[in-house]
Amino acid sequence: MSDEIIRTEGLVKNYVLGAETVHAVRGVDLVIGRGEFVAVMGPSGSGKSTLMNMIGCLDKPSAGKYWLNGQLVSELSDDRLARVRNREIGFVFQTFNLLPRATALHNVELPLIYAGMPTKERRRRAEERLALVGLADRVGHKPPEMSGGQRQRVAIARALVNEPALLLADEPTGNLDSITSGEIMRQLTELNEHGQTIVLVTHEHDIAGYAKRQVHLKDGVIERDFMNEPAGSMA
């Protein structure tokens, strides 16, 4: 098995808006290894969201190549790309994206229901993931009965339930206060210490400080790519 989770070569994404072509990503070469914790940063319009959409198999590049976990996914059909996305990637979003009337357990189970996993096995796995994020005592609670931090932990458990190769977190602390943000980032740090590959999109430097590596984009290209001492290790 390769030590690479992500490899992009000359990745380009253009959008045609009327008579204008927007060059959102202008040729990105990026390698992310198995077990890395990488923060992707950049100002509005830098191309970080577009790059993350391509890494998350939510969008296809206009040019260039992208390998995910050893598979050349940039040339797959939409249907095959969706299958790779569901199998290989767990998503954590700023807005949690939980079903408000469903319990934490059911929210975490959902990807396994779609995958056709038998009830007993999917419940066992969902309970394990909720325990992993410290919510073993909240399995029967619904999102409105939980704090923002607890809801984001449910979202993280759901993202992990398919045992993805890559956890992609898009501004995961954007709707949380600073104390809760620190709790969520320490949770992600702990998951990474147990081997989970994480790519985090953020515009906050203190949040990016928890990652082991930072990739900064500007005008659709990588401006800086460096290792750093995670702030989380000093918390």
Long-range contacts (C-beta under 8 A, 24 or more apart in sequence): 1-34, 1-70, 2-34, 2-69, 2-70, 3-33, 3-34, 4-31, 4-32, 4-33, 4-34, 4-67, 4-70, 5-32, 5-33, 5-34, 5-36, 5-68, 5-69, 5-165, 5-166, 5-197, 6-30, 6-31, 6-32, 6-55, 6-66, 6-67, 6-68, 6-166, 6-199, 7-31, 7-32, 7-66, 7-67, 8-54, 8-55, 8-64, 8-65, 8-66, 8-67, 9-64, 9-65, 9-66, 10-63, 10-64, 10-65, 11-51, 11-54, 11-61, 11-63, 11-64, 11-65, 11-66, 11-74, 12-61, 12-62, 12-63, 12-64, 13-47, 13-50, 13-51, 13-54, 13-59, 13-61, 13-62, 14-62, 23-220, 24-50, 24-220, 25-50, 25-51, 25-54, 25-61, 25-220, 25-221, 26-219, 26-220, 26-221, 27-64, 27-220, 27-221, 28-64, 28-217, 28-220, 28-221, 28-222, 29-222, 30-215, 30-222, 30-225, 32-197, 32-199, 33-197, 34-165, 34-197, 35-192, 35-195, 35-196, 35-197, 36-197, 36-198, 36-212, 36-213, 37-188, 37-189, 37-192, 37-197, 37-198, 37-200, 37-210, 37-211, 37-212, 37-213, 37-230, 38-198, 38-199, 38-200, 38-211, 38-212, 38-213, 38-214, 38-215, 39-200, 39-201, 39-202, 39-207, 39-208, 39-210, 39-211, 39-213, 39-214, 39-215, 40-199, 40-200, 40-201, 40-202, 40-214, 40-215, 40-216, 40-217, 41-201, 41-202, 41-203, 41-205, 41-208, 41-214, 41-215, 41-216, 41-217, 42-203, 42-216, 42-217, 42-218, 42-223, 43-203, 43-218, 44-203, 45-219, 46-217, 46-218, 46-219, 46-220, 47-217, 47-219, 47-220, 47-221, 48-201, 48-217, 49-170, 49-201, 50-220, 51-217, 52-168, 52-170, 52-199, 52-201, 55-166, 55-168, 55-199, 56-85, 56-89, 56-91, 56-168, 57-81, 57-82, 57-84, 57-85, 57-88, 57-89, 58-85, 68-165, 68-166, 69-165, 69-166, 86-111, 86-114, 86-115, 86-162, 87-162, 87-164, 88-164, 88-165, 88-166, 89-164, 89-165, 89-166, 89-167, 89-168, 90-158, 90-159, 90-160, 90-161, 90-162, 90-164, 90-166, 90-167, 90-168, 91-159, 91-168, 91-169, 91-170, 92-152, 92-155, 92-156, 92-159, 92-167, 92-168, 92-169, 92-170, 92-172, 93-155, 93-170, 93-171, 93-172, 94-170, 94-171, 94-172, 94-173, 94-174, 94-175, 95-175, 96-143, 96-148, 96-151, 96-152, 96-154, 96-155, 96-175, 97-155, 98-143, 98-151, 98-154, 98-155, 98-158, 99-143, 100-142, 100-143, 100-144, 101-142, 102-142, 102-143, 103-139, 103-140, 103-141, 103-142, 104-130, 104-135, 104-138, 104-139, 104-140, 104-141, 104-142, 104-143, 104-146, 104-154, 104-157, 105-130, 105-139, 105-140, 107-143, 107-154, 107-155, 107-158, 108-154, 108-157, 108-158, 108-161, 109-161, 110-158, 111-158, 111-161, 111-162, 112-161, 112-162, 115-162, 125-161, 126-157, 126-161, 129-157, 129-158, 129-160, 129-161, 130-154, 130-157, 132-157, 132-160, 132-191, 133-157, 133-160, 133-187, 134-187, 147-180, 148-175, 148-176, 148-177, 148-180, 149-176, 149-180, 149-183, 149-184, 152-176, 152-180, 152-184, 153-184, 153-187, 156-184, 156-187, 156-188, 156-191, 160-191, 160-196, 165-197, 166-197, 166-198, 166-199, 167-191, 167-196, 167-197, 167-198, 167-199, 168-198, 168-199, 168-201, 169-198, 169-199, 169-200, 169-201, 170-201, 171-201, 171-202, 171-203, 172-200, 172-202, 173-202, 173-204, 173-207, 181-207, 182-235, 185-210, 185-232, 186-210, 186-232, 186-235, 189-230, 189-232, 189-233, 206-231
